[in-house]
Amino acid sequence: MSGQLFDDAPATPASLGPGVAADRSRPSTVPAGMPLAARLRPRNLDEYVGQLDALGPGKPLRAMLDQGELRSLLLWGPPGVGKTSLATVIAAHVDASWTELSAVTAGVKDVRRIVDEGRGRLELRGRRTVLFVDEIHRFNKSQQDALLPGVEAGWVTLIGATTENPFFELNPPLLSRCQLVRLQTLTDEDLRVLLQRAVADPERGFGGRVALADDAVAHLVHVGDGDARAALTALEIAAAAAGVTRPGSDGPSAELSLADVADAMQRFRYDKASDHHYDIVSAFIKSLRGSDPDAAVYWLLRMLEGGEDPRFVARRMVIFASEDVGLADRQALPLAVAAFDALDKVGLPEARYALTHAAIALAVAPKSNSVTRAIGAGLEAVRRHGNAAVPPHLRDAHYRGARTLGHGVGYDYPHDHPSGFAPGQRYLPDELGGSRLYEPSRHGHEAAVADRVASLRQQARGRPADSDTRPGDEPT
């Protein structure tokens, strides 16, 4: 085997024309500036690496292709495992015309046009058309419905690629007309094969001009984590830093150490546009919530070193300070806001101190989600009684004639009382009388808040503040 698999590298202009699929197995000139990952894409099924569960000897998909047959497919798998590359080599293997759409930019008109072209090509020339739709889960219902006539009639053979579960994202009629192929992350051995090919290939790789230390290979394989594009891009960045910037056997050479590839990998591996981004942010927040300062610092620095927008991280900590700490630590929110302010004033890398300071403080702070629960209870009350009337004594009484309407009548001004509190006065609408939206915890500083709230609620009902009723015992 030789070659590469990637799922979203753009097709070359030539790949969009009729007849090109039959030429994919022949070497071609490598366009200047094409990334290493794109240069090493497979030209035929024999060059395809990995996915033996789907394409191994005797597997239904491979047997079908070897017989020159093809039906519509959905390729489901994580980034960097070969969805787009598999689609292109399938088109070559069965000698079909190739065209593709991006689900991000294509509309219903584009879908119908390509289906009509496929019908004409089949009827006039007897040639099949493979329509590849990248990120097909982004197609809305109308776009998916527009595919159905062409797929059902065989005017186009659809190959859709998705990182999302198609059972959730695709319409059942379209899903039922396609064979689902589940692609897995690549194995360590797959990545080693691809890295070896990248340094040795005389035309598309570095032609032997790059040597990788064993521990450098191991690091690329480990941190690549089954994503061939990530590992090869890191290799390309490291090679470029060492002066090897173009393919072929002519030119400067370099020996890459573990330190060289580690530096390249840390600059590339964190993908802000993928699920990986959300996974790391989730790990960071859950580490804060779980009061683990070590994990919080690790995930914070992992994001910053990976190129994450530090303002995004700071915003998440400000939210966390109220959502998960709240009044259990009254300094949590001011501290998070101060870290955000410090980031704006000094920038990175120095702002790492303030951000790490805040992350550690939030992790070790006592936790309370009473603010979050109050929001939930309050929204539920608003939705149930959104048009509840403002009680007359709380209405604005500053304009002429307001008193004659009863506005403000009976309002008890709290500052007229020595305690600054007007016992017995109601502030909620009548429909919500006695409702409890805020229920304080007894964590950290909020224990004192809980005592204060209990006392105020007792007085609001006209009972003495030193009543022996315990917080939580009052009727609702």
C-alpha positions as CSV (number, residue, x, y, z in Angstrom):
1,M,0.0,0.0,0.0
2,S,1.0,3.6,-0.4
3,G,-0.9,6.9,-0.2
4,Q,-3.1,8.8,2.2
5,L,-6.6,9.4,3.4
6,F,-8.1,12.7,4.4
7,D,-11.7,13.8,4.6
8,D,-11.9,17.5,3.7
9,A,-9.0,18.6,1.6
10,P,-10.3,20.4,-1.4
11,A,-10.4,18.7,-4.7
12,T,-8.1,20.0,-7.5
13,P,-9.8,21.7,-10.4
14,A,-9.0,18.8,-12.7
15,S,-10.9,16.4,-10.4
16,L,-14.2,18.1,-11.2
17,G,-14.2,17.3,-14.9
18,P,-15.5,14.2,-16.7
19,G,-13.1,11.4,-17.3
20,V,-10.6,12.6,-14.6
21,A,-11.6,9.7,-12.3
22,A,-10.0,7.2,-14.8
23,D,-6.7,9.2,-14.6
24,R,-6.4,9.1,-10.8
25,S,-4.1,6.1,-10.8
26,R,-1.5,7.8,-13.0
27,P,1.1,10.0,-11.4
28,S,0.6,13.7,-12.0
29,T,2.5,16.8,-11.5
30,V,2.2,18.1,-7.9
31,P,0.8,21.6,-7.9
32,A,3.1,24.1,-6.2
33,G,2.0,25.0,-2.7
34,M,-0.3,22.0,-2.2
35,P,-0.2,20.8,1.5
36,L,1.6,17.6,2.2
37,A,-1.7,16.0,3.4
38,A,-3.3,16.8,0.0
39,R,-0.3,15.7,-2.0
40,L,-0.3,12.2,-0.4
41,R,-4.0,11.5,-1.0
42,P,-4.5,8.0,-2.5
43,R,-4.9,7.6,-6.2
44,N,-6.6,4.2,-6.1
45,L,-8.0,1.7,-3.5
46,D,-4.6,-0.1,-3.2
47,E,-3.0,3.1,-1.9
48,Y,-5.7,3.6,0.7
49,V,-4.5,3.1,4.3
50,G,-6.6,1.7,7.1
51,Q,-10.3,1.0,7.4
52,L,-10.0,-2.7,6.9
53,D,-13.3,-3.3,8.6
54,A,-14.9,-1.5,5.6
55,L,-12.5,-2.2,2.8
56,G,-10.6,-5.4,3.8
57,P,-10.6,-8.5,1.6
58,G,-14.0,-10.1,1.5
59,K,-15.8,-7.2,2.9
60,P,-19.1,-6.3,1.1
61,L,-18.1,-2.8,0.1
62,R,-14.7,-4.0,-1.4
63,A,-16.4,-6.9,-3.2
64,M,-19.0,-4.6,-4.7
65,L,-16.4,-2.1,-5.9
66,D,-14.2,-4.9,-7.4
67,Q,-17.2,-6.0,-9.4
68,G,-17.5,-2.4,-10.7
69,E,-20.8,-1.9,-8.8
70,L,-21.6,1.1,-6.7
71,R,-24.6,2.3,-4.6
72,S,-25.0,5.5,-2.7
73,L,-22.9,5.6,0.5
74,L,-22.8,7.6,3.7
75,L,-19.3,7.8,5.1
76,W,-19.5,8.5,8.8
77,G,-16.4,9.0,10.9
78,P,-14.2,11.5,12.8
79,P,-11.9,14.1,11.0
80,G,-8.8,12.9,9.3
81,V,-9.8,9.3,8.6
82,G,-10.3,9.4,4.9
83,K,-13.9,10.2,4.0
84,T,-13.2,12.5,1.1
85,S,-10.3,10.4,-0.1
86,L,-12.3,7.2,-0.1
87,A,-15.0,8.9,-2.1
88,T,-12.5,10.0,-4.8
89,V,-10.8,6.6,-5.1
90,I,-14.2,4.9,-5.3
91,A,-15.1,7.2,-8.2
92,A,-11.9,6.2,-9.9
93,H,-12.3,2.5,-9.2
94,V,-15.7,2.3,-10.9
95,D,-14.8,4.8,-13.6
96,A,-17.4,7.4,-12.8
97,S,-17.5,11.1,-13.3
98,W,-16.9,13.1,-10.2
99,T,-18.6,16.2,-8.9
100,E,-18.9,17.6,-5.4
101,L,-20.9,20.0,-3.4
102,S,-20.2,21.6,0.0
103,A,-23.2,21.4,2.2
104,V,-22.1,24.8,3.7
105,T,-22.5,26.8,0.5
106,A,-24.7,24.7,-1.9
107,G,-28.4,25.4,-2.3
108,V,-31.4,23.4,-3.6
109,K,-30.8,24.8,-7.1
110,D,-27.2,23.5,-7.1
111,V,-28.4,20.1,-6.1
112,R,-31.1,20.0,-8.8
113,R,-28.6,21.2,-11.5
114,I,-26.1,18.4,-10.7
115,V,-28.9,15.8,-10.6
116,D,-30.1,16.9,-14.0
117,E,-26.5,16.8,-15.4
118,G,-26.1,13.3,-14.0
119,R,-29.3,12.2,-15.7
120,G,-28.1,13.6,-19.0
121,R,-24.7,12.0,-18.7
122,L,-26.2,8.6,-17.9
123,E,-28.8,8.7,-20.6
124,L,-26.5,10.1,-23.4
125,R,-23.2,8.6,-22.6
126,G,-24.0,5.7,-20.2
127,R,-21.5,7.1,-17.7
128,R,-22.3,7.3,-14.0
129,T,-21.9,10.4,-11.8
130,V,-20.6,10.3,-8.3
131,L,-21.9,13.3,-6.3
132,F,-19.8,13.9,-3.2
133,V,-21.4,16.1,-0.5
134,D,-19.0,17.0,2.3
135,E,-20.6,17.7,5.7
136,I,-23.9,16.4,4.4
137,H,-25.4,16.7,7.9
138,R,-25.5,20.5,7.2
139,F,-28.0,20.0,4.4
140,N,-31.5,21.0,5.5
141,K,-34.6,19.0,4.8
142,S,-35.3,20.8,1.5
143,Q,-31.8,20.1,0.2
144,Q,-31.9,16.5,1.3
145,D,-35.3,16.1,-0.4
146,A,-33.9,17.5,-3.6
147,L,-31.4,14.7,-3.7
148,L,-34.0,11.9,-3.4
149,P,-35.2,11.7,-7.0
150,G,-31.7,11.5,-8.5
151,V,-30.5,9.0,-5.9
152,E,-33.6,6.8,-6.2
153,A,-33.5,6.8,-10.1
154,G,-29.7,6.3,-10.1
155,W,-29.0,9.5,-12.0
156,V,-26.3,10.2,-9.4
157,T,-24.6,8.0,-6.9
158,L,-24.5,10.0,-3.7
159,I,-21.5,9.7,-1.4
160,G,-22.0,11.9,1.7
161,A,-19.4,12.5,4.3
162,T,-20.3,13.4,7.9
163,T,-18.7,13.6,11.3
164,E,-22.2,13.5,12.9
165,N,-24.5,10.6,13.6
166,P,-26.5,10.3,10.4
167,F,-29.5,8.8,12.3
168,F,-30.0,12.1,14.0
169,E,-29.0,14.4,11.1
170,L,-30.4,12.9,7.9
171,N,-34.0,12.4,6.8
172,P,-35.0,8.7,7.0
173,P,-36.0,8.6,3.3
174,L,-32.4,9.6,2.2
175,L,-30.8,7.5,4.9
176,S,-32.7,4.4,3.7
177,R,-31.4,4.8,0.2
178,C,-27.7,4.8,1.2
179,Q,-25.3,2.2,2.5
180,L,-23.8,3.4,5.8
181,V,-20.1,3.0,6.1
182,R,-18.6,3.6,9.6
183,L,-15.0,4.8,9.4
184,Q,-12.8,4.5,12.5
185,T,-9.8,6.5,13.7
186,L,-6.6,5.2,12.3
187,T,-4.4,2.8,14.2
188,D,-0.9,3.7,15.3
189,E,0.5,1.4,12.6
190,D,-1.6,3.2,10.0
191,L,-0.1,6.5,11.0
192,R,3.5,5.1,11.0
193,V,2.9,3.9,7.4
194,L,1.7,7.3,6.3
195,L,4.6,9.1,8.0
196,Q,7.1,6.8,6.4
197,R,5.5,7.4,3.0
198,A,5.6,11.1,3.6
199,V,9.3,11.3,4.1
200,A,10.2,8.7,1.5
201,D,7.9,9.3,-1.5
202,P,10.1,10.9,-4.3
203,E,7.3,12.8,-6.0
204,R,4.7,13.7,-3.5
205,G,6.6,13.4,-0.2
206,F,10.1,14.7,0.8
207,G,12.0,12.2,-1.2
208,G,14.2,11.0,1.7
209,R,15.4,14.5,2.5
210,V,13.7,14.4,5.9
211,A,14.8,12.0,8.6
212,L,12.6,11.4,11.7
213,A,14.0,10.2,15.0
214,D,12.2,7.2,16.5
215,D,10.8,9.2,19.4
216,A,9.7,11.9,17.0
217,V,7.7,9.4,15.1
218,A,6.2,8.0,18.3
219,H,5.2,11.5,19.3
220,L,3.5,12.3,16.0
221,V,1.6,9.0,16.2
222,H,0.6,9.5,19.8
223,V,-0.6,13.1,19.6
224,G,-2.0,12.6,16.1
225,D,-4.5,10.3,17.9
226,G,-5.8,8.6,14.9
227,D,-6.0,11.8,12.7
228,A,-3.7,11.4,9.8
229,R,-4.1,15.0,8.6
230,A,-3.0,16.3,12.0
231,A,0.1,14.1,12.1
232,L,1.1,15.0,8.6
233,T,0.5,18.7,8.9
234,A,2.6,18.7,12.1
235,L,5.4,16.9,10.1
236,E,5.1,19.5,7.3
237,I,5.3,22.4,9.8
238,A,8.4,20.9,11.5
239,A,10.0,20.2,8.1
240,A,9.3,23.8,6.9
241,A,10.9,25.2,10.1
242,A,14.0,23.2,9.3
243,G,14.1,24.5,5.7
244,V,12.4,21.7,3.8
245,T,9.5,23.4,2.1
246,R,8.8,21.5,-1.1
247,P,8.3,18.0,-2.3
248,G,10.8,15.9,-4.2
249,S,14.3,14.5,-3.7
250,D,16.2,17.8,-4.6
251,G,16.9,20.5,-2.1
252,P,17.9,20.8,1.5
253,S,17.5,18.0,4.0
254,A,16.8,17.9,7.7
255,E,16.8,15.6,10.7
256,L,13.8,16.2,12.9
257,S,13.9,15.5,16.7
258,L,11.2,15.0,19.2
259,A,11.5,18.7,20.2
260,D,11.0,19.8,16.6
261,V,7.8,17.8,16.0
262,A,6.4,18.5,19.5
263,D,6.7,22.3,18.8
264,A,4.9,21.8,15.5
265,M,2.2,19.6,16.9
266,Q,1.3,21.9,19.8
267,R,0.7,24.7,17.3
268,F,-1.5,22.6,15.1
269,R,-3.3,19.9,17.1
270,Y,-6.0,22.1,18.8
271,D,-8.7,22.6,16.2
272,K,-11.0,25.4,17.2
273,A,-13.6,24.5,14.7
274,S,-14.1,20.9,15.6
275,D,-15.6,18.7,18.3
276,H,-12.1,18.6,19.8
277,H,-12.5,22.3,20.8
278,Y,-15.8,21.6,22.6
279,D,-14.4,18.5,24.3
280,I,-11.5,20.4,25.8
281,V,-13.6,23.3,26.9
282,S,-16.0,20.8,28.5
283,A,-13.1,19.1,30.3
284,F,-12.0,22.5,31.6
285,I,-15.4,23.5,32.9
286,K,-16.0,20.1,34.5
287,S,-12.6,20.3,36.2
288,L,-13.5,23.7,37.7
289,R,-16.8,22.3,38.8
290,G,-15.2,19.2,40.2
291,S,-12.8,21.4,42.3
292,D,-9.6,19.9,40.6
293,P,-7.1,22.8,40.2
294,D,-4.5,20.6,38.6
295,A,-6.8,19.5,35.8
296,A,-8.2,23.0,35.4
297,V,-4.7,24.4,34.9
298,Y,-3.8,21.6,32.4
299,W,-6.9,22.1,30.2
300,L,-6.5,25.9,30.4
301,L,-3.0,25.8,29.2
302,R,-3.8,23.2,26.6
303,M,-6.3,25.6,25.1
304,L,-4.0,28.6,25.3
305,E,-1.0,26.7,23.8
306,G,-3.3,25.4,21.1
307,G,-4.2,28.9,19.9
308,E,-7.6,29.2,21.5
309,D,-8.9,32.8,21.7
310,P,-8.1,33.7,25.3
311,R,-11.1,36.0,25.5
312,F,-13.3,32.9,24.9
313,V,-11.7,31.2,27.9
314,A,-12.0,34.3,30.1
315,R,-15.7,34.6,29.2
316,R,-16.3,31.0,30.2
317,M,-14.7,31.7,33.6
318,V,-16.9,34.8,34.1
319,I,-20.0,32.7,33.4
320,F,-18.8,29.8,35.6
321,A,-18.2,32.2,38.5
322,S,-22.0,32.9,38.7
323,E,-23.3,29.6,37.3
324,D,-21.3,27.2,39.5
325,V,-19.8,29.3,42.4
326,G,-22.3,32.0,42.9
327,L,-22.7,33.4,46.4
328,A,-20.7,30.5,47.9
329,D,-17.6,32.7,47.2
330,R,-18.5,36.4,46.8
331,Q,-15.1,37.1,45.3
332,A,-15.4,34.6,42.5
333,L,-17.2,36.8,40.0
334,P,-15.0,40.0,40.7
335,L,-11.9,37.8,40.3
336,A,-13.0,36.3,37.0
337,V,-13.9,39.8,35.7
338,A,-10.6,41.1,36.9
339,A,-8.8,38.3,35.0
340,F,-10.7,39.2,31.9
341,D,-9.8,42.9,32.4
342,A,-6.1,41.9,32.9
343,L,-6.2,40.0,29.6
344,D,-7.4,43.0,27.8
345,K,-4.8,45.3,29.4
346,V,-1.6,43.1,29.2
347,G,-2.4,40.5,26.6
348,L,-0.7,37.1,26.1
349,P,1.6,35.6,27.2
350,E,1.7,37.6,30.4
351,A,-2.1,37.3,30.9
352,R,-1.6,33.6,31.5
353,Y,-0.8,34.5,35.1
354,A,-4.1,36.2,35.6
355,L,-6.1,33.5,33.8
356,T,-4.4,30.7,35.7
357,H,-4.9,32.6,38.9
358,A,-8.6,32.8,38.2
359,A,-8.9,29.2,37.2
360,I,-7.2,27.9,40.3
361,A,-9.4,30.2,42.5
362,L,-12.6,29.0,40.8
363,A,-11.5,25.4,41.1
364,V,-10.9,25.6,44.8
365,A,-13.8,27.8,45.6
366,P,-16.9,26.4,47.4
367,K,-19.6,25.7,44.8
368,S,-23.3,26.6,44.6
369,N,-25.6,26.5,41.6
370,S,-28.3,28.4,43.4
371,V,-28.1,31.2,40.9
372,T,-28.6,28.8,38.1
373,R,-31.5,27.2,39.8
374,A,-33.0,30.6,40.6
375,I,-32.9,31.5,36.9
376,G,-34.6,28.2,36.0
377,A,-37.3,28.7,38.6
378,G,-37.8,32.3,37.6
379,L,-38.1,31.6,33.9
380,E,-40.7,28.9,34.6
381,A,-42.7,31.4,36.7
382,V,-42.4,34.0,33.9
383,R,-43.6,31.4,31.3
384,R,-46.5,30.4,33.5
385,H,-47.6,33.8,34.7
386,G,-45.8,36.1,32.2
387,N,-48.7,38.7,32.2
388,A,-49.3,38.7,35.9
389,A,-50.3,42.2,37.0
390,V,-48.1,44.4,39.0
391,P,-49.6,44.8,42.5
392,P,-51.1,48.3,42.8
393,H,-48.9,49.3,45.8
394,L,-45.8,48.6,43.6
395,R,-46.9,50.6,40.6
396,D,-45.4,53.9,39.6
397,A,-47.0,56.8,41.5
398,H,-44.9,59.7,40.3
399,Y,-47.3,61.1,37.6
400,R,-50.4,63.2,38.1
401,G,-53.5,61.1,38.7
402,A,-51.6,57.9,39.7
403,R,-52.9,58.0,43.2
404,T,-56.5,58.3,42.0
405,L,-55.9,55.0,40.2
406,G,-54.6,53.4,43.4
407,H,-51.0,53.3,42.3
408,G,-48.6,53.3,45.2
409,V,-51.3,53.2,47.7
410,G,-50.3,51.0,50.6
411,Y,-46.6,51.0,49.7
412,D,-44.5,50.7,52.9
413,Y,-41.2,52.5,52.4
414,P,-38.4,50.2,53.9
415,H,-36.2,53.2,55.0
416,D,-39.0,54.3,57.3
417,H,-38.2,51.3,59.5
418,P,-35.1,51.2,61.8
419,S,-34.1,47.8,60.3
420,G,-34.4,49.1,56.7
421,F,-36.9,46.3,56.1
422,A,-40.7,46.6,55.7
423,P,-42.1,43.4,57.2
424,G,-45.3,41.9,55.7
425,Q,-44.9,43.7,52.3
426,R,-45.4,41.6,49.2
427,Y,-43.3,42.2,46.0
428,L,-44.3,39.3,43.8
429,P,-47.6,39.3,41.8
430,D,-50.5,37.8,43.6
431,E,-50.4,34.7,41.5
432,L,-46.9,34.0,42.7
433,G,-47.4,34.8,46.4
434,G,-45.1,32.7,48.6
435,S,-43.1,31.4,45.6
436,R,-39.4,30.5,46.3
437,L,-37.1,31.2,43.3
438,Y,-33.9,31.5,45.2
439,E,-32.9,28.7,47.5
440,P,-29.4,29.3,48.9
441,S,-27.0,26.5,49.7
442,R,-25.0,26.3,52.9
443,H,-21.7,26.2,51.0
444,G,-19.0,28.7,51.8
445,H,-20.1,32.3,52.1
446,E,-23.7,31.4,51.1
447,A,-24.3,29.8,54.6
448,A,-24.5,33.3,56.0
449,V,-26.7,34.4,53.0
450,A,-29.0,31.4,53.8
451,D,-29.4,32.6,57.4
452,R,-30.1,36.2,56.2
453,V,-32.7,35.0,53.6
454,A,-34.4,32.8,56.1
455,S,-34.7,35.8,58.6
456,L,-36.0,38.1,55.9
457,R,-38.6,35.6,54.8
458,Q,-39.8,35.1,58.3
459,Q,-40.2,38.9,58.8
460,A,-41.9,39.2,55.4
461,R,-44.6,36.9,56.8
462,G,-44.9,39.1,59.9
463,R,-43.1,36.6,62.2
464,P,-40.2,37.6,64.5
465,A,-36.7,37.1,63.1
466,D,-35.7,35.0,66.1
467,S,-38.4,32.4,65.4
468,D,-37.2,28.9,66.0
469,T,-38.3,27.9,62.5
470,R,-35.2,26.6,60.7
471,P,-34.3,27.6,57.1
472,G,-36.1,25.3,54.7
473,D,-38.9,24.5,57.2
474,E,-41.1,27.5,56.1
475,P,-44.2,26.7,54.1
476,T,-44.3,27.7,50.4
